[in-house]
Amino acid sequence: MPCGSARLDLARPQAGWLDSAPGASLLAQRVDDYQVGRLNVRGRPGLLLSNIRTALALCWCPPGFEVPVLLDGFAVFAGYLVLDDWIANRDRHDENWAVLRPPTGEPGPAMLAGSFDHASGLGFNLVHGIRHVAEADDEIGATIEALPAGTLLRLVDEPDNEVTSRAVLVSTTGNRRLGYVPDFLLDHLAAVRAGDAAAVRVVHTNGPEAPWPMRLLVRLDGRVDPGYVPFAGPGWGSRWPDPAGPPEWTAGCVPSGSCGCWRR
């Protein structure tokens, strides 16, 4: 679900809670060194689990949340991060979690909102960076909209790419650039391409009403070796426990060696 739709739903009455506050506003109120994520400050200053615990102090679990033991809002939020790791959701930024509050003047605790906006999970975005291609091609939106479902696309290796020698460009069969395969999917793509029948086809396209990451949905088909395990190996291992001691975690939406968006 796109972020805008999720915010609209959260603002509707839910068990008496009529107001919602995104994580960004809570952190800004309670953490001195926090900087809002939309400013794109490198390292996301202040976006730490210890600060999120502070922001969620006295916050209850989500409305309708039934568990055999009593968990507070932060404990449930930790569960959201486990979910992110399972589905490879790399987008748990400060606008993608929220707290529900009772109407002004009404009694009742603040409650963590249910988890929302998992659109970047499960490796959905095989074509990444469309907005960067759009900077050099102002017709890229129209090109994408004109692609019917089932259209075969090309995968083009770019060993001379200035960012990474592993870059794989996604283009039309007419060599119209569309975007790049994100770094965290390159190993999986390589395993599929090692077979004989790897193919990328268009599933669905959206128009200008959708943000660039939601413009093009494609499907990767192919075969892998019988013993292949996706999203495994040294780069996908757990970061903790660590001989160096417990880490302080911060958020980042760049490849970090983990399938979630949390890195040390």
C-alpha positions, 0 to 999 in steps of 0.5 A, a space after each residue: 500500500 502506498 504511504 499516502 493511502 496508509 496515512 489516510 487509513 490511519 487518520 480514520 477512527 479506529 476504536 476511538 483513536 482519531 489522531 495519528 502521529 508519525 514516528 518522525 514527529 514523535 522523534 523530533 519532539 523527544 530526541 535532541 539530535 534527531 533529524 527528519 529522514 526526508 532531509 536525507 542526511 547521511 547516516 540518519 542522525 538520531 534514528 536509533 532503536 534507543 531513541 525509538 524506545 524513548 519515543 514510544 515510552 508509555 505507548 501501548 500495543 496496537 488496538 485489537 492486538 491479542 497476545 498471551 502476554 502483555 507487550 508494550 508498543 516498543 516490544 511490538 515495534 521490535 516485532 515489526 523489525 523481525 517481520 521486515 527481516 523476513 520479507 526483506 522490507 527495506 523501507 521502515 523509515 521514520 514515516 512508516 510507523 506511527 502512534 494512534 492517540 485518543 481525541 483531544 481531551 478524551 481519556 485513553 493511552 497512546 497506542 502503536 499503529 498496526 504495521 503498514 506500507 510493506 510495498 518494498 518487501 519480498 524483492 518487489 522492486 526489480 527495476 530501481 532508480 527510475 527517477 534517476 533515469 528520468 533526470 536524463 529522459 523526460 519521456 521515461 514515464 510515457 515509455 513505461 505507461 506504453 508497456 503492455 503486460 507481458 512485454 519482454 525486457 532486457 538485462 544488460 550488464 554494465 561492468 564500467 558503471 561508475 557506481 558498481 561494476 556489478 550493475 545490471 541495467 533493465 531496458 526495453 528491447 529497443 534499448 530504452 533505459 528503464 532502471 537498474 536492478 537493486 544491489 541486494 537482488 544482484 546475487 539472486 538475479 545472478 543465480 537465476 541468470 545462470 540457468 537457461 530460461 531467465 526472462 523479465 516481463 512487465 506485469 503492471 505499470 502505473 501513471 504519474 499519480 504513482 511515485 517513481 518506485 511504483 511505476 513499473 512492476 516486473 516478473 523474473 522467471 527462470 530456473 536455479 540449481 536444486 540446492 540454491 537458497 535465496 538471500 543466504 550467505 555471508 552478506 545476509 547473516 545476523 549482525 548480533 550477537 557480536 564479540 564487539 558487544 551489543 550494537 546501537 542500530 541506526 536506519 538506512 535505506 541503502 544496501 547494508 548486508 542485511 535484508 532489513 533496513 537496519 544497520 550498525 
